[in-house]
Amino acid sequence: MYANNLKKYNGKLPTTKRIYCLEEDKIYNSSKELAELWGLKSITGIHNVCNHKQKSNTIRGKHLFWHDEYTKMAKNTLNNYLEKTKNK
């Protein structure tokens, strides 16, 4: 079923996930791009923050989200997340 749909699809598929920075209100095309711009040695911290697997929910004081996840997030869900993680 899915294979047939994929055969019919003639658009472009992204090769990386885009990242949204809440404080900057900016979308980055990839974690690699963001790591290079911010001078980070690795993309691991970015992925951990976006996957909500890091003690801190920020990098350099900035909240990062997978862009597709952020666009689907309800305002109250975002506010609850920020409030819950404020003291971490």
Phi, psi and omega in degrees: 000308181292323180298320179296319178295321180293323178297326181282338184285127180237020177271185179266141175255133179291144178265346178222163177269137178278153184239137178250130175258117184297311184293325180273346186051051186225145178253129175255143185288336181197163176292329177296315178300313181297315179300317179294316180295323182269359179070033179274146182281341187212158175266355185302314180299321178298313180296319180296320178293313181296329179270003180059040182246012182246147178306312177272142178263017180223163167233126183054036178075013182242133178279129179242142179222150167298132185301316181296324178292316182298318182294337179267352186281129176289149182305316181291330176293317177298313180299318178297318179297313181296320180293316182296325185261004185302321186266006180280000000 
